[in-house]
Amino acid sequence: MALFHIRGIGLPSRKCQILCRTCLVAIVIYIFYMSFLLPSDNKATSYREAKRNASSLHIVKATSKIVNKSRTAKPSNHSGEVSDALSEHDVSRFTQLTAKFPWIVRRKYLENYFTRRKVSDDEGDVYEKSKIVFLHHNKAAGTTVKTCLTTVAGRNSMRIGPVMASTMRVGIHTSKVHKKRYQNIRVFMGGYSFGICDEVESDEPCSYFTFLRNPYERVISSFEYCKRARSDQLCSVLNANEVTIEEWAKHQGSFFYRQVLFKPEFCMKDFNSRIKLHASSETHDQKWNKNVMAVSCWFREKLGLKNITTNTERDLMLNYILDNMETWFAVIGIVEEYEVSMELMEAVYKLPFTKFCGGLIKNYHLYKNSTDDKSSNSMESMKTQLMKDQTVKDSLYYDLRIYEKATEIFEKQKKIFMQQKKMNLRIHHV
């Protein structure tokens, strides 16, 4: 082999070859590391840091998606103002939206562990040291996850806060004493828990997670459940035994959509003038007309949101939610993949979810293969029945879009998790 020297340095070719090979190996390892071990979004750390501190960047990013994304998949009769949401003024419209409804901007959270995590978060164990907030989406493995989280937190000496029912959430919102009292709580859970990270006075990091379910299945499950549990806040506004499944689906509407847009004022006395229950076209038991304050908070929000927003504003709010799902939630679970979801949660929080919660899922199959005594419809036939009804599709549209986005995020989480799991096994065997 011919020998050569690097001009101006005079290194012998043998040493030069060794040096070149070493550099080449280092480059290959670096490329491998960046491609497989880190989520691709980690390369944009500086952008996300700015995004966390400036809500205007959320607006710009969300608006660009709205402009570029066709809404042709949306039912044509869903909103008479759909085309307005695609105008050239979208950027300013989104800015105006968050200025008019500032509560939709969440300020304290940890971004998705798998797709948005920063290297600095790993070094500081940020996720496992954070407050954990479970947004309980009704009839989507909520009882199971609350039981699971209570068990795991208790075995790890983590202080558990009161369930975030509407009255408790309003109490924390209106009382400085409550905000300080719960600053050392590590775990919150409940249907009105979203936004609690911004309410509780604490310097600790705070993260959200949730479980979602096919909206058609969820509404069928709530229909069957509410035939028996009339006193539950989910069931009290309308008697499920006296309406059809289609009427019930339209009554419930896009439930999760409203959960992430929740603000405590919806449940407070000062908001009564915005409810207008007696003049509402929404189906409800007429007995509530004389006592608006006693109506379930979720239904007050449904009426209130409809009265203070336009169709276009609600459409823009949907896109704002879709854009922020990976930003707001550290991990998203899917009921249909419960066991994998438990593994993902364990990876995020370093808590033994699979050990204590694997196989724990309750109620999910309760109506899956059973039939209703009156209609003799199975879950699948009832889903088909609902999917054929255009007015039901319109009522569930926002949640259908959110569920589609959630399953997309879930698949990304699962893919990255499985890659990391394989990599850890290889390292372990070496």
VOLUM-244044 format. One record per residue (C-alpha): residue number from 1; x, y, z. Coordinates in Angstrom, 2 decimals, decimal comma, always signed. Example, Ala and Ser with C-alpha at 12.3 -4.5 7.8 and 13.67 -1.06 7.14 Angstrom:
<nodes>
+-----+---------+---------+---------+
!   k !       x !       y !       z !
+-----+---------+---------+---------+
!   1 !  +12,30 !   -4,50 !   +7,80 !
!   2 !  +13,67 !   -1,06 !   +7,14 !
+-----+---------+---------+---------+
</nodes>
This chain:
<nodes>
+-----+---------+---------+---------+
!   k !       x !       y !       z !
+-----+---------+---------+---------+
!   1 !   +0,00 !   +0,00 !   +0,00 !
!   2 !   +1,40 !   +3,35 !   -1,01 !
!   3 !   +2,24 !   +5,72 !   +1,81 !
!   4 !   +1,30 !   +9,36 !   +1,70 !
!   5 !   +1,54 !  +12,45 !   +3,86 !
!   6 !   -0,97 !  +15,23 !   +4,59 !
!   7 !   +0,53 !  +18,33 !   +3,07 !
!   8 !   +1,73 !  +20,77 !   +5,70 !
!   9 !   +1,35 !  +18,28 !   +8,55 !
!  10 !   +3,55 !  +15,40 !   +7,61 !
!  11 !   +1,65 !  +12,62 !   +9,36 !
!  12 !   +2,56 !   +9,12 !   +8,16 !
!  13 !   -0,21 !   +7,43 !   +6,21 !
!  14 !   -0,74 !   +4,71 !   +8,87 !
!  15 !   -1,59 !   +7,26 !  +11,53 !
!  16 !   -3,67 !   +9,20 !   +9,06 !
!  17 !   -5,70 !   +6,08 !   +8,25 !
!  18 !   -6,33 !   +5,40 !  +11,92 !
!  19 !   -7,37 !   +9,00 !  +12,47 !
!  20 !   -9,75 !   +8,93 !   +9,49 !
!  21 !  -11,31 !   +5,64 !  +10,57 !
!  22 !  -11,84 !   +6,98 !  +14,10 !
!  23 !  -13,54 !  +10,09 !  +12,77 !
!  24 !  -15,71 !   +8,02 !  +10,43 !
!  25 !  -16,86 !   +5,74 !  +13,27 !
!  26 !  -17,67 !   +8,78 !  +15,44 !
!  27 !  -19,76 !  +10,31 !  +12,65 !
!  28 !  -21,71 !   +7,06 !  +12,08 !
!  29 !  -22,45 !   +6,72 !  +15,82 !
!  30 !  -23,64 !  +10,33 !  +16,00 !
!  31 !  -25,97 !   +9,90 !  +13,01 !
!  32 !  -27,34 !   +6,65 !  +14,45 !
!  33 !  -27,97 !   +8,33 !  +17,80 !
!  34 !  -29,78 !  +11,30 !  +16,30 !
!  35 !  -31,91 !   +9,12 !  +14,03 !
!  36 !  -33,03 !   +6,40 !  +16,42 !
!  37 !  -32,58 !   +7,36 !  +20,04 !
!  38 !  -33,92 !  +10,90 !  +19,97 !
!  39 !  -37,36 !  +11,97 !  +18,73 !
!  40 !  -36,90 !  +14,10 !  +15,65 !
!  41 !  -38,62 !  +17,05 !  +17,29 !
!  42 !  -35,82 !  +17,24 !  +19,89 !
!  43 !  -33,67 !  +18,94 !  +17,24 !
!  44 !  -35,93 !  +21,97 !  +17,51 !
!  45 !  -35,36 !  +22,64 !  +21,20 !
!  46 !  -34,90 !  +26,37 !  +20,84 !
!  47 !  -38,14 !  +26,73 !  +18,87 !
!  48 !  -40,17 !  +24,78 !  +21,43 !
!  49 !  -38,66 !  +26,76 !  +24,27 !
!  50 !  -39,87 !  +29,93 !  +22,60 !
!  51 !  -43,20 !  +28,27 !  +21,93 !
!  52 !  -43,65 !  +27,41 !  +25,60 !
!  53 !  -43,08 !  +31,03 !  +26,64 !
!  54 !  -45,04 !  +32,78 !  +23,89 !
!  55 !  -48,59 !  +31,73 !  +23,09 !
!  56 !  -48,44 !  +33,74 !  +19,88 !
!  57 !  -46,24 !  +31,03 !  +18,35 !
!  58 !  -49,01 !  +28,52 !  +19,05 !
!  59 !  -51,32 !  +30,74 !  +17,07 !
!  60 !  -48,99 !  +31,13 !  +14,10 !
!  61 !  -48,31 !  +27,41 !  +13,89 !
!  62 !  -51,97 !  +26,47 !  +14,28 !
!  63 !  -53,09 !  +29,00 !  +11,70 !
!  64 !  -50,62 !  +27,78 !   +9,11 !
!  65 !  -52,10 !  +24,30 !   +9,51 !
!  66 !  -55,63 !  +25,61 !   +9,09 !
!  67 !  -54,77 !  +27,48 !   +5,91 !
!  68 !  -53,05 !  +24,46 !   +4,35 !
!  69 !  -55,50 !  +21,79 !   +5,43 !
!  70 !  -58,71 !  +21,12 !   +3,52 !
!  71 !  -61,95 !  +20,93 !   +5,45 !
!  72 !  -63,73 !  +18,95 !   +2,72 !
!  73 !  -64,01 !  +15,95 !   +5,03 !
!  74 !  -66,30 !  +17,93 !   +7,31 !
!  75 !  -70,06 !  +17,45 !   +6,88 !
!  76 !  -71,33 !  +20,26 !   +4,69 !
!  77 !  -74,20 !  +21,11 !   +7,02 !
!  78 !  -72,06 !  +21,23 !  +10,17 !
!  79 !  -71,53 !  +24,97 !  +10,04 !
!  80 !  -72,69 !  +27,69 !   +7,72 !
!  81 !  -69,45 !  +29,58 !   +8,38 !
!  82 !  -66,88 !  +26,90 !   +7,64 !
!  83 !  -65,49 !  +28,69 !   +4,60 !
!  84 !  -64,80 !  +31,79 !   +6,73 !
!  85 !  -62,25 !  +29,80 !   +8,76 !
!  86 !  -60,11 !  +29,44 !   +5,64 !
!  87 !  -59,91 !  +33,12 !   +4,73 !
!  88 !  -56,64 !  +35,01 !   +4,23 !
!  89 !  -57,12 !  +36,69 !   +7,60 !
!  90 !  -56,68 !  +33,47 !   +9,60 !
!  91 !  -53,58 !  +34,63 !  +11,45 !
!  92 !  -55,26 !  +37,73 !  +12,81 !
!  93 !  -58,45 !  +35,75 !  +13,52 !
!  94 !  -56,52 !  +33,30 !  +15,69 !
!  95 !  -54,81 !  +36,13 !  +17,51 !
!  96 !  -58,21 !  +37,69 !  +18,12 !
!  97 !  -59,58 !  +34,32 !  +19,29 !
!  98 !  -57,05 !  +33,89 !  +22,08 !
!  99 !  -57,40 !  +37,54 !  +23,05 !
! 100 !  -61,18 !  +37,15 !  +23,33 !
! 101 !  -61,04 !  +33,75 !  +25,07 !
! 102 !  -57,71 !  +33,79 !  +26,97 !
! 103 !  -58,57 !  +30,78 !  +29,12 !
! 104 !  -57,98 !  +28,39 !  +26,19 !
! 105 !  -54,24 !  +29,18 !  +26,39 !
! 106 !  -52,59 !  +26,76 !  +28,85 !
! 107 !  -49,27 !  +27,95 !  +30,26 !
! 108 !  -47,92 !  +25,19 !  +32,50 !
! 109 !  -47,45 !  +21,64 !  +31,20 !
! 110 !  -44,86 !  +19,14 !  +30,00 !
! 111 !  -44,89 !  +18,33 !  +26,31 !
! 112 !  -45,28 !  +14,82 !  +24,98 !
! 113 !  -42,57 !  +12,63 !  +26,49 !
! 114 !  -41,98 !  +10,57 !  +23,37 !
! 115 !  -42,36 !  +13,10 !  +20,55 !
! 116 !  -41,40 !  +16,43 !  +22,12 !
! 117 !  -39,08 !  +15,62 !  +25,03 !
! 118 !  -35,88 !  +17,64 !  +25,37 !
! 119 !  -32,55 !  +16,13 !  +26,41 !
! 120 !  -32,42 !  +18,53 !  +29,36 !
! 121 !  -35,65 !  +16,98 !  +30,68 !
! 122 !  -33,99 !  +13,56 !  +30,80 !
! 123 !  -31,07 !  +14,91 !  +32,75 !
! 124 !  -33,31 !  +16,47 !  +35,38 !
! 125 !  -35,87 !  +13,62 !  +35,61 !
! 126 !  -38,48 !  +16,30 !  +35,01 !
! 127 !  -41,38 !  +14,01 !  +34,13 !
! 128 !  -41,02 !  +11,57 !  +37,00 !
! 129 !  -40,72 !  +14,45 !  +39,48 !
! 130 !  -43,67 !  +16,40 !  +38,09 !
! 131 !  -47,19 !  +16,72 !  +39,38 !
! 132 !  -49,38 !  +14,23 !  +37,52 !
! 133 !  -52,84 !  +15,31 !  +36,36 !
! 134 !  -55,22 !  +12,75 !  +34,86 !
! 135 !  -57,95 !  +14,32 !  +32,72 !
! 136 !  -60,76 !  +11,81 !  +33,16 !
! 137 !  -62,78 !  +11,51 !  +29,94 !
! 138 !  -66,07 !   +9,95 !  +31,02 !
! 139 !  -66,68 !   +6,37 !  +29,87 !
! 140 !  -63,15 !   +5,99 !  +28,52 !
! 141 !  -61,52 !   +3,68 !  +31,08 !
! 142 !  -61,74 !   +6,49 !  +33,63 !
! 143 !  -62,69 !   +4,31 !  +36,62 !
! 144 !  -59,90 !   +1,89 !  +35,73 !
! 145 !  -57,23 !   +4,56 !  +35,41 !
! 146 !  -58,28 !   +6,37 !  +38,59 !
! 147 !  -58,14 !   +3,09 !  +40,52 !
! 148 !  -54,77 !   +2,33 !  +38,96 !
! 149 !  -53,32 !   +5,77 !  +39,62 !
! 150 !  -54,54 !   +5,74 !  +43,23 !
! 151 !  -52,90 !   +2,36 !  +43,83 !
! 152 !  -49,59 !   +3,28 !  +42,22 !
! 153 !  -49,40 !   +6,70 !  +43,85 !
! 154 !  -50,22 !   +5,26 !  +47,27 !
! 155 !  -47,50 !   +2,62 !  +47,01 !
! 156 !  -45,00 !   +5,31 !  +46,09 !
! 157 !  -45,97 !   +7,71 !  +48,91 !
! 158 !  -47,30 !  +10,35 !  +46,51 !
! 159 !  -49,91 !  +12,71 !  +47,94 !
! 160 !  -53,22 !  +12,45 !  +46,09 !
! 161 !  -55,49 !  +15,47 !  +45,81 !
! 162 !  -59,30 !  +15,51 !  +45,89 !
! 163 !  -61,12 !  +14,40 !  +42,77 !
! 164 !  -61,55 !  +17,38 !  +40,44 !
! 165 !  -65,34 !  +17,49 !  +40,33 !
! 166 !  -66,81 !  +20,83 !  +39,27 !
! 167 !  -67,39 !  +22,13 !  +42,81 !
! 168 !  -63,84 !  +21,34 !  +43,90 !
! 169 !  -62,38 !  +22,94 !  +40,80 !
! 170 !  -64,41 !  +26,11 !  +41,36 !
! 171 !  -63,26 !  +26,15 !  +44,99 !
! 172 !  -59,60 !  +26,05 !  +43,98 !
! 173 !  -60,18 !  +28,70 !  +41,32 !
! 174 !  -61,82 !  +31,15 !  +43,71 !
! 175 !  -59,77 !  +30,57 !  +46,87 !
! 176 !  -56,13 !  +31,53 !  +47,42 !
! 177 !  -56,20 !  +29,31 !  +50,51 !
! 178 !  -57,10 !  +26,28 !  +48,37 !
! 179 !  -54,41 !  +27,11 !  +45,83 !
! 180 !  -51,74 !  +27,09 !  +48,53 !
! 181 !  -53,26 !  +24,12 !  +50,38 !
! 182 !  -52,82 !  +21,85 !  +47,37 !
! 183 !  -49,40 !  +23,05 !  +46,25 !
! 184 !  -47,72 !  +19,92 !  +47,66 !
! 185 !  -50,17 !  +17,49 !  +46,06 !
! 186 !  -48,49 !  +15,24 !  +43,48 !
! 187 !  -51,53 !  +13,64 !  +41,83 !
! 188 !  -54,79 !  +15,20 !  +40,63 !
! 189 !  -57,55 !  +13,48 !  +38,68 !
! 190 !  -61,06 !  +14,18 !  +37,46 !
! 191 !  -63,24 !  +15,38 !  +34,63 !
! 192 !  -62,61 !  +19,05 !  +35,42 !
! 193 !  -58,88 !  +18,77 !  +36,04 !
! 194 !  -57,57 !  +20,31 !  +32,82 !
! 195 !  -55,97 !  +23,67 !  +33,58 !
! 196 !  -55,27 !  +22,86 !  +37,24 !
! 197 !  -51,51 !  +23,17 !  +36,62 !
! 198 !  -52,06 !  +26,89 !  +36,05 !
! 199 !  -54,20 !  +27,23 !  +39,18 !
! 200 !  -52,18 !  +25,54 !  +41,93 !
! 201 !  -49,37 !  +27,66 !  +43,31 !
! 202 !  -46,23 !  +25,55 !  +42,93 !
! 203 !  -42,79 !  +25,77 !  +41,34 !
! 204 !  -42,81 !  +22,05 !  +40,51 !
! 205 !  -43,25 !  +20,94 !  +36,88 !
! 206 !  -46,77 !  +19,76 !  +36,09 !
! 207 !  -47,94 !  +17,31 !  +33,43 !
! 208 !  -51,23 !  +16,04 !  +32,02 !
! 209 !  -52,22 !  +12,68 !  +30,61 !
! 210 !  -55,54 !  +11,34 !  +29,38 !
! 211 !  -57,23 !   +8,29 !  +27,82 !
! 212 !  -59,48 !   +8,60 !  +24,78 !
! 213 !  -61,98 !   +6,26 !  +23,21 !
! 214 !  -63,84 !   +6,00 !  +19,92 !
! 215 !  -66,54 !   +8,72 !  +20,33 !
! 216 !  -69,32 !   +6,49 !  +19,03 !
! 217 !  -68,45 !   +3,74 !  +21,51 !
! 218 !  -68,06 !   +6,25 !  +24,31 !
! 219 !  -71,50 !   +7,77 !  +23,78 !
! 220 !  -73,12 !   +4,30 !  +23,58 !
! 221 !  -71,40 !   +3,33 !  +26,82 !
! 222 !  -72,60 !   +6,52 !  +28,53 !
! 223 !  -76,13 !   +5,87 !  +27,22 !
! 224 !  -76,26 !   +2,40 !  +28,77 !
! 225 !  -74,56 !   +3,55 !  +31,97 !
! 226 !  -76,91 !   +6,50 !  +32,46 !
! 227 !  -79,97 !   +4,29 !  +32,25 !
! 228 !  -78,91 !   +2,97 !  +35,65 !
! 229 !  -76,94 !   +5,86 !  +37,19 !
! 230 !  -79,44 !   +8,70 !  +37,06 !
! 231 !  -77,77 !  +10,60 !  +39,92 !
! 232 !  -74,38 !  +10,81 !  +38,20 !
! 233 !  -73,63 !  +14,34 !  +36,94 !
! 234 !  -73,08 !  +12,84 !  +33,48 !
! 235 !  -76,64 !  +11,48 !  +33,47 !
! 236 !  -78,83 !  +13,89 !  +35,43 !
! 237 !  -79,68 !  +16,49 !  +32,78 !
! 238 !  -81,63 !  +14,07 !  +30,59 !
! 239 !  -83,24 !  +10,69 !  +31,35 !
! 240 !  -81,51 !   +8,15 !  +29,09 !
! 241 !  -84,44 !   +5,78 !  +29,53 !
! 242 !  -86,77 !   +8,23 !  +27,77 !
! 243 !  -84,75 !   +9,08 !  +24,64 !
! 244 !  -83,24 !   +7,28 !  +21,65 !
! 245 !  -79,52 !   +6,63 !  +21,25 !
! 246 !  -79,42 !   +9,31 !  +18,53 !
! 247 !  -81,00 !  +11,88 !  +20,84 !
! 248 !  -78,56 !  +10,93 !  +23,58 !
! 249 !  -75,56 !  +11,29 !  +21,27 !
! 250 !  -76,63 !  +14,80 !  +20,28 !
! 251 !  -77,27 !  +15,63 !  +23,94 !
! 252 !  -73,74 !  +14,59 !  +24,96 !
! 253 !  -72,09 !  +16,08 !  +21,88 !
! 254 !  -68,31 !  +16,56 !  +21,65 !
! 255 !  -67,57 !  +16,00 !  +25,32 !
! 256 !  -63,76 !  +15,94 !  +25,28 !
! 257 !  -63,64 !  +19,08 !  +23,14 !
! 258 !  -65,39 !  +20,94 !  +25,94 !
! 259 !  -63,24 !  +19,36 !  +28,65 !
! 260 !  -60,06 !  +20,91 !  +27,25 !
! 261 !  -61,82 !  +24,25 !  +26,81 !
! 262 !  -63,15 !  +24,24 !  +30,37 !
! 263 !  -62,98 !  +27,26 !  +32,63 !
! 264 !  -64,43 !  +27,29 !  +36,18 !
! 265 !  -66,56 !  +30,37 !  +35,46 !
! 266 !  -68,96 !  +28,17 !  +33,49 !
! 267 !  -70,00 !  +26,57 !  +36,79 !
! 268 !  -70,31 !  +29,78 !  +38,81 !
! 269 !  -73,39 !  +31,80 !  +39,66 !
! 270 !  -72,15 !  +34,88 !  +37,80 !
! 271 !  -72,40 !  +32,94 !  +34,53 !
! 272 !  -76,12 !  +32,13 !  +34,93 !
! 273 !  -77,18 !  +34,95 !  +32,62 !
! 274 !  -75,26 !  +33,29 !  +29,76 !
! 275 !  -76,94 !  +29,91 !  +30,18 !
! 276 !  -80,51 !  +30,70 !  +28,98 !
! 277 !  -81,69 !  +27,16 !  +29,64 !
! 278 !  -85,39 !  +27,95 !  +29,26 !
! 279 !  -84,80 !  +29,24 !  +25,71 !
! 280 !  -82,35 !  +26,53 !  +24,68 !
! 281 !  -83,05 !  +24,11 !  +21,85 !
! 282 !  -80,83 !  +21,55 !  +23,60 !
! 283 !  -82,79 !  +18,52 !  +24,84 !
! 284 !  -83,01 !  +18,44 !  +28,65 !
! 285 !  -85,42 !  +17,69 !  +31,48 !
! 286 !  -87,66 !  +20,73 !  +31,84 !
! 287 !  -87,42 !  +20,62 !  +35,64 !
! 288 !  -84,01 !  +22,29 !  +35,40 !
! 289 !  -85,46 !  +25,47 !  +33,92 !
! 290 !  -86,38 !  +26,72 !  +37,39 !
! 291 !  -83,00 !  +25,90 !  +38,92 !
! 292 !  -80,22 !  +26,64 !  +36,42 !
! 293 !  -77,51 !  +26,66 !  +39,08 !
! 294 !  -78,24 !  +22,99 !  +39,88 !
! 295 !  -77,68 !  +21,82 !  +36,30 !
! 296 !  -74,55 !  +19,71 !  +35,76 !
! 297 !  -71,54 !  +21,86 !  +35,01 !
! 298 !  -70,69 !  +20,10 !  +31,74 !
! 299 !  -74,13 !  +21,00 !  +30,36 !
! 300 !  -73,83 !  +24,58 !  +31,59 !
! 301 !  -70,55 !  +24,78 !  +29,68 !
! 302 !  -72,16 !  +23,35 !  +26,56 !
! 303 !  -74,89 !  +26,00 !  +26,63 !
! 304 !  -72,57 !  +28,79 !  +27,68 !
! 305 !  -69,94 !  +28,03 !  +25,06 !
! 306 !  -72,58 !  +28,01 !  +22,38 !
! 307 !  -73,92 !  +31,39 !  +23,54 !
! 308 !  -70,57 !  +33,21 !  +23,78 !
! 309 !  -68,93 !  +31,87 !  +20,60 !
! 310 !  -69,77 !  +31,77 !  +16,91 !
! 311 !  -69,57 !  +28,70 !  +14,69 !
! 312 !  -66,34 !  +30,02 !  +13,19 !
! 313 !  -64,79 !  +30,59 !  +16,61 !
! 314 !  -65,66 !  +27,05 !  +17,70 !
! 315 !  -64,10 !  +25,69 !  +14,51 !
! 316 !  -60,93 !  +27,70 !  +15,19 !
! 317 !  -60,90 !  +26,40 !  +18,77 !
! 318 !  -60,94 !  +22,85 !  +17,41 !
! 319 !  -57,86 !  +23,55 !  +15,30 !
! 320 !  -56,18 !  +25,16 !  +18,28 !
! 321 !  -56,79 !  +21,97 !  +20,29 !
! 322 !  -55,54 !  +19,70 !  +17,49 !
! 323 !  -52,37 !  +21,74 !  +17,20 !
! 324 !  -51,70 !  +21,56 !  +20,94 !
! 325 !  -52,51 !  +17,93 !  +21,79 !
! 326 !  -48,83 !  +16,94 !  +21,74 !
! 327 !  -47,92 !  +20,10 !  +23,61 !
! 328 !  -50,42 !  +19,83 !  +26,46 !
! 329 !  -50,30 !  +16,07 !  +27,17 !
! 330 !  -47,15 !  +14,28 !  +28,33 !
! 331 !  -48,69 !  +11,02 !  +27,16 !
! 332 !  -52,01 !  +10,04 !  +25,56 !
! 333 !  -53,56 !   +6,63 !  +26,15 !
! 334 !  -56,11 !   +4,87 !  +23,95 !
! 335 !  -58,73 !   +2,61 !  +25,54 !
! 336 !  -58,56 !   +0,16 !  +22,63 !
! 337 !  -54,84 !   -0,31 !  +23,41 !
! 338 !  -55,02 !   -0,21 !  +27,17 !
! 339 !  -52,08 !   -2,52 !  +27,94 !
! 340 !  -49,66 !   -0,64 !  +25,66 !
! 341 !  -50,93 !   +2,63 !  +27,11 !
! 342 !  -49,95 !   +1,39 !  +30,58 !
! 343 !  -46,44 !   +0,65 !  +29,31 !
! 344 !  -46,18 !   +4,15 !  +27,87 !
! 345 !  -47,26 !   +5,71 !  +31,17 !
! 346 !  -44,68 !   +3,63 !  +33,02 !
! 347 !  -41,96 !   +4,84 !  +30,66 !
! 348 !  -42,97 !   +8,47 !  +31,22 !
! 349 !  -43,36 !   +8,53 !  +34,99 !
! 350 !  -41,11 !   +5,62 !  +36,01 !
! 351 !  -43,94 !   +4,18 !  +38,10 !
! 352 !  -45,06 !   +0,50 !  +38,10 !
! 353 !  -48,27 !   +0,87 !  +36,11 !
! 354 !  -47,94 !   -2,45 !  +34,28 !
! 355 !  -47,32 !   -4,35 !  +37,51 !
! 356 !  -50,38 !   -3,05 !  +39,35 !
! 357 !  -52,70 !   -2,09 !  +36,49 !
! 358 !  -52,07 !   -4,60 !  +33,72 !
! 359 !  -55,30 !   -6,45 !  +32,90 !
! 360 !  -57,21 !   -4,20 !  +35,28 !
! 361 !  -59,49 !   -2,55 !  +32,71 !
! 362 !  -63,07 !   -2,40 !  +33,93 !
! 363 !  -66,41 !   -1,96 !  +32,16 !
! 364 !  -64,92 !   -1,72 !  +28,64 !
! 365 !  -66,41 !   -5,02 !  +27,48 !
! 366 !  -69,59 !   -4,56 !  +29,50 !
! 367 !  -71,61 !   -3,46 !  +26,44 !
! 368 !  -69,24 !   -4,73 !  +23,75 !
! 369 !  -70,94 !   -8,05 !  +23,22 !
! 370 !  -74,11 !   -7,61 !  +25,25 !
! 371 !  -77,48 !   -6,37 !  +24,06 !
! 372 !  -79,87 !   -3,79 !  +25,42 !
! 373 !  -83,11 !   -5,32 !  +26,72 !
! 374 !  -85,34 !   -2,82 !  +24,87 !
! 375 !  -83,68 !   -2,43 !  +21,49 !
! 376 !  -81,65 !   -5,67 !  +21,29 !
! 377 !  -78,84 !   -3,76 !  +19,59 !
! 378 !  -75,21 !   -4,72 !  +20,05 !
! 379 !  -72,45 !   -2,16 !  +20,34 !
! 380 !  -71,48 !   -2,59 !  +16,68 !
! 381 !  -75,01 !   -2,30 !  +15,33 !
! 382 !  -75,61 !   +0,79 !  +17,49 !
! 383 !  -72,38 !   +2,32 !  +16,15 !
! 384 !  -73,56 !   +1,67 !  +12,61 !
! 385 !  -76,90 !   +3,23 !  +13,46 !
! 386 !  -75,23 !   +6,38 !  +14,82 !
! 387 !  -72,77 !   +6,66 !  +11,95 !
! 388 !  -75,61 !   +6,76 !   +9,45 !
! 389 !  -77,18 !   +9,76 !  +11,17 !
! 390 !  -75,72 !  +13,00 !   +9,78 !
! 391 !  -76,94 !  +15,10 !  +12,71 !
! 392 !  -75,13 !  +12,75 !  +15,12 !
! 393 !  -71,96 !  +13,04 !  +13,05 !
! 394 !  -72,23 !  +16,80 !  +13,28 !
! 395 !  -72,71 !  +16,69 !  +17,04 !
! 396 !  -69,69 !  +14,41 !  +17,56 !
! 397 !  -67,55 !  +15,99 !  +14,84 !
! 398 !  -65,09 !  +17,82 !  +17,09 !
! 399 !  -64,48 !  +14,73 !  +19,22 !
! 400 !  -64,12 !  +12,55 !  +16,11 !
! 401 !  -61,38 !  +14,86 !  +14,85 !
! 402 !  -59,67 !  +14,92 !  +18,25 !
! 403 !  -59,82 !  +11,13 !  +18,52 !
! 404 !  -58,30 !  +10,82 !  +15,05 !
! 405 !  -55,46 !  +13,12 !  +16,12 !
! 406 !  -55,03 !  +11,25 !  +19,40 !
! 407 !  -54,68 !   +7,89 !  +17,66 !
! 408 !  -52,11 !   +9,43 !  +15,32 !
! 409 !  -50,11 !  +10,69 !  +18,32 !
! 410 !  -50,53 !   +7,35 !  +20,06 !
! 411 !  -49,02 !   +5,48 !  +17,12 !
! 412 !  -46,04 !   +7,85 !  +17,12 !
! 413 !  -45,58 !   +7,32 !  +20,86 !
! 414 !  -45,79 !   +3,55 !  +20,48 !
! 415 !  -43,30 !   +3,47 !  +17,60 !
! 416 !  -40,71 !   +5,52 !  +19,48 !
! 417 !  -41,28 !   +3,50 !  +22,66 !
! 418 !  -40,82 !   +0,18 !  +20,84 !
! 419 !  -37,61 !   +1,45 !  +19,20 !
! 420 !  -36,24 !   +2,51 !  +22,56 !
! 421 !  -37,30 !   -0,79 !  +24,12 !
! 422 !  -35,45 !   -2,78 !  +21,44 !
! 423 !  -32,40 !   -0,58 !  +21,82 !
! 424 !  -32,37 !   -1,10 !  +25,60 !
! 425 !  -32,59 !   -4,85 !  +25,11 !
! 426 !  -29,61 !   -4,80 !  +22,74 !
! 427 !  -27,56 !   -2,74 !  +25,17 !
! 428 !  -28,55 !   -5,07 !  +28,02 !
! 429 !  -27,43 !   -8,15 !  +26,10 !
! 430 !  -24,12 !   -6,52 !  +25,21 !
+-----+---------+---------+---------+
</nodes>
